[in-house]
Structures are given as C-alpha cells and as structure tokens.
Amino acid sequence: MINSRDVEALIQDKLPDAQVTVRDPQGDGEHLEAIVISEAFAGQSKVKQHQMVYGALQAVFDTQVLHALALRTYTPDAWQSAVQSAQ
C-alpha cells in the first residue's frame, strides 16, 4: 500500500514545479485519483502529459503497490479555465 503523500512526492520529484493533489477515495491505498498542474505540460498532448506522470510512478506500478490512478493533468492556464468554467 502507498499513501497519497508518497504519490504526490514521487510526482513532484519528476515534475518539481507541479501542484499535485492526490486522493484515496476508496481508502484502500491502491486506487487513487490525482490532479497534476504543471507548466511542463505546455505544448504536450494529454497522452504525453499522462506518460510524464506515469513515468514518475513506474516503480510503484511495477511492484503493484499502486493498482490504479485516475489522472487529470492541466497546464496552469488550462487549470484556471477549468476552475472558472466550474463556477
């Protein structure tokens, strides 16, 4: 089992400028949800953005400590637009 803070730290190690929020909605430490906001995503497709995050977590996926991660990635501008649209 891995906790949300550990996942946040692993992502931030790979993407130091990232704002990362990880939740464990089932409370099992195996199925997490993450929102990652990073300028490093600028100009990258969603697939590439997700690959960047999954690359930071490859070791925990390989050891099956983490089974699933629902992932949403944004550039800071895209995040601001999403927040404004939700209001």
N, C-alpha and C positions, 0 to 999 in steps of 0.2 A: 504494500500500500504506500502511496505517496500523498503528501498533503498539498493543498493549494499553494501555500507559500513556497514550497520547494519547486513547484512547476513555474511559478512566477519568477523565481530566481534563475532557473535554467534558461528561461526565455530572455530575461534581461542580460544574462551573460553573453548571449548571442546577438542581441539587439539592445545595446546599452541605453539608447535614447527612448526605448519603448515604455509606454504606460501599459501595464498589464493588470488585468483583473481576472482572477480565476475563482470559479465557484464549484462546489461539490454538491449539486442539488439532491443527489441520492444519499449522500453521506457515507458512501462506500469507499471513497478514495480511488476508485477505478474508472469512474465515468464522470469526467469533468467538463466544464464549459469555460471558455476563455474569450475575452475581448482583448485584442492587442492593437495598440495605436502606435505607429512608428513612421517617421519621415523616410526610413529606409524602404518603405513600400511604394514610394512615389515612382510612377512610371512602370510599375510591375503589375502583371496580371494577378487576379485573385489566386490562381493556381500557384504562381510563383511566390506570392505572399505566404500562402499556406505552407508551401515547401520550406520556406525560410524558418517558419515557426516549428514545423515538424522536425526539421534538421536539428534544432536545438534540443529536442526531446527524444531523439532517436534511441539513445541508450535506455531510457525508461520504457520505451515501446519494445525494444529488443528483449529486455528482461521480463516483459509482460507485467511490470509493476503498474503500468497505466494501460488500460484496455481501450478507452475511447476518449476522444477530446472533440467536443463541439466547438468549432473555432469561427470567430468573426474577426476579420482584420480590416483596419482602416488607416489611411493617412490622417494626419491631424485635420486637414481641411475636410476630408470625407466624413470624419467623426463629427465635426461641428455641423455639417449639413444634416447628418443623421439625427443629431440631437435636436436641431431646430425643427426638422420635419416631424419629430415625435411630439413636439409641444403644441 
